[in-house]
């Protein structure tokens, strides 16, 4: 059992090593004493993403596209200001000829900018979309998600503490009194003037701890229900292809999203995702100790669709390496009230207070919304706190372990993917 330690007093405690958590810590760190508590076991959904910050070209609701367009624009400006390379493979939209007029009109109505590229890129020639029309999505941004996290983390390195939340205590059911964390074998009560949960899929479990500590029976039931319905954890199949002969192509084509990154000085990697099937979506707490199960039939079907779109892959299959996994994508569900028997339609972002003062749980829904949600949360926190509390940030820095708290590597280049050559990969999903 970890030994108890003295309290750690800070202005702001942020639980979660997500892009949103890092961004919020960087925004507040110059003014307040901030502790960014990260649990490596919780993972980081941003590092599992394909790095496409979509402006909403693939959407159907003009009203919901506008925040997506703004969010992508903010990240493009951010990347330029931090000298981070982006759009190694500009985002392309491949449209059937009979849908061109209606699709372009929709983009114009949504104030989305495109350039007509003409024929499809060479990687798609000879495939099922070879006769389609190609447009460049000027408002999309393709960024290495690891570069985003590393750049943000560099600003808050001395605020980053590795630990696991073991308990949450409340003051009169109306505010968070302390968050107890296991850090270096000790239980450290972190007493913050404002507490933020920004831990992606782990948020629901953290909120369940809040509910369990609520004394009033009615409030406890309400908060337990809120924790149960606070998030929708969607599962998205990802297929990875890596090799020196792959062209740099990012394209939305026939229901597939292909995103390309440079994996090394010689290799290019493709991340290929189909539409999300919400049959596998879960509501509320998610057990992060287990990796979502791969469906071999689904992998085979996705590979078949990809080869139909890009016959080039079949020609080069023997020179490429292959992998597949299922990623988690956590969003806040809409319409999922008490007793909901089905997952509501996910919402892109959400801030939840649970009726507590000086507290917020944040879900950006997608890495591109992290900046918008972070800015809104930062404004609320500053308004609530006012002046700094005068805490000694050196107390946080003593617990920080620079460079040791996270594996800041995008999953699409990780050897954890169990890369296989073509023969082994085909044998695996053909069993």
Secondary structure, DSSP 8 states (H G I E B T S, - for coil): --EE---EEEEEEEE--SHHHHHHHHHHHTTS-EEEEE-GGG--GGGGS--EE--STT-S-HHHHHHHHHHHHHHHHHHHHTT----TT-EEEEE-GGGHHHHHHHHHHTT--EEEEES--GGGTTSTTTTSEEEEETT-EE--HHHHHHHHHHHSGGGEEE-EEEEEEEETTTEEEEEEEEETTEEEEEEEEEEEE--GGGHHHHHHHHHHT--SHHHHHHHHHHHHHS-EEEEEEEEEEEETT----EEEETTEEEEEEE-SSS-EEEEEE----GGG-EES---TTS-----HHHHHHHHHHHHHH-THHHHHGGG-EEEEEEEEEEEEESS--TT-SS---EES-EEE-TT-BTEEEEE-SSGGGHHHHHHHHHHHHHHHH-S-----THHHHHH--TTTS-----GGG-GGG--EEHHHHHHHHH-
